[in-house]
Amino acid sequence: MPKLGMEPIRKAALVKATITEIGRAGSLDVTVSQIAKRAGMSSALAHHYFGSKEQIFLAAMRHILTLYSAEVRGALAAAEGPKGRVQAIVRASFATSSFRREVIGAWLNFYVLAQTLPEARRLLGVYQRRLQSNLVHSLRPLVGVRAEAVARALGAMIDGVYIREALKPGAPDSPGAAGIVLDCLERELAA
């Protein structure tokens, strides 16, 4: 029988191992056995805690989204004015906690999984609605009735930059990635 308190530690290890393995493989083509081995436990224990590879992956994405949410909240708390708030959201989207090679790989696979797994689609929808809402709230004083459209464009830019970063060699460039989206923001504000 496991020690009391081991379940959260083991689940966290499995989540971290899942992100690492998916990042290493570049796809969801990893096994529970590979994930469990990286986490230092048996695949039976991984199945016990999560039930399936999809559930482990969803737990990993919830973890990534929790880190991202905390990053956005922290950035918004320090931002000044509507433009500062939009810039903070964009920069938080490319913060190093969310913009590492293995996390980028997990995001791309999350989009693929959302095409076939309703729970992944729901979780992705929550993320997209929050991003849209945060951007619209901050953009409205800056661009008025165009806020919804500009927010959609910035969200699409963020997603697109993630795809480009996943496909290029080398380490992700957080400031450069944020700069691409912030340049788009400046053009929209000037329009």
Secondary structure, 3 states (H helix, E strand, C coil): CCCCCHHHHHHHHHHHHHHHHHHHHCCCCCCHHHHHHHHCCCHHHHHHHHCCHHHHHHHHHHHHHHHHHHHHHHHHHHCCHHHHHHHHHHHHHCCCCCCCHHHHHHHHHHHHHCCCCHHHHHHHHHHHHHHHHHHHHHHHHHHHHHHHHHHHHHHHHHHHHHHHHHHCCCCCCHHHHHHHHHHHHHHHHHC
